[in-house]
């Protein structure tokens, strides 16, 4: 493939991604890193570990699961970012603009200066850190019977990654701190089915290095990632309940799908080999589908319509009129990634106050009403970056292959064209052609791949 190498730097400018922190913000972060006060409660006895993608340094969560008489005790330490960010400081002002960490294949644009996100605030192994420590008692079915949250000093014992933990489970010698994670994770997944939670669980399209260049692949989540996500979801649901009890907070909501959306899915289900028993909820139908069946994958792609309308909703006094996250099947809040997402810091502070029976700090009360708009802007920027990165990579990988034919699967179609999926390289694109049907295997000819406009287009071969 001749020509210039793939370069993502232009996207950072085009999409108005924040650049370096100001020198004043960095100085504020450095001062906070050197002067942080550790909580009085010492829980460095907990054998916590972190589980993240390989190489991660911004470690938000550390986990320990132990058996007990009633079932399980889950300890989940979350980085105590509020201990490092003075309210109304220049650092805090710049964090409000950023909103969340932005990821590019070649760089990461962090929410916090790295002296905090990869240093003093990160739950790095062997380091004593301030944390917001959640502890859950679960019964033998995985149901939460008791929740406690308070500030504590903790020390992670190891920095683990998903692939390594998955391999250790399969080999039969997992780290003691997460030995029970598959057991608890499976119980929590079963409870999610009882809530009729909606989990699309489709392989993600990812850009990854290939020597000195880049390529695309589809990556399905490992079982350990699903189990670990259930711990985070449990924490978010508990945080939502605490805030609802306290009458103040901010929820992450997704409205239940309307009847028209569900009826449309039910209508196309038979053509894609999907059985929909009478009275079955959409999430229960999706849970039984095979991710190896192209027709059922096409159905799952359509089912993304069930999860439209995600928002952050602040409330003070009365709970929101619509408090649910339809994908989870319960009220939910973002609480477990404060190094990478702005809103989580505020959720932690509210939950700590409600648990302790103390007033929510005024700096939190002042800021929460503005958070939905700040997070909406940050989410829009992050989604635009993700889409632009994929579009650019697709066009760049295919730029010298115009006229070639590729095996593809139709994901959706409208009579004039279709959205298709190609396995190698891992491309999703538009294809013109008549009589295309979701789940259909076709041959698609590449007719356009423009790096400058980040566009790729196919046509049905033979038409």
PENORJO-V735567 format. One record per helix or strand of 3 or more residues. SS is the DSSP state (H for helix, E for strand). FROM is the first residue (numbers start at 1). TO is the last residue. If there is no record, write none. Layout:
SS|FROM|TO + SS|FROM|TO
This chain:
H|9|14 + H|23|35 + E|48|52 + E|61|68 + E|71|79 + H|81|83 + H|90|98 + E|102|104 + E|107|109 + H|114|120 + E|128|138 + E|144|161 + H|162|171 + H|176|178 + H|181|194 + E|204|210 + E|213|219 + H|223|246 + E|248|254 + H|259|272 + H|282|287 + H|294|307 + E|311|316 + H|342|356 + H|362|398 + E|405|413 + E|417|422 + E|427|432 + E|441|450 + E|455|460
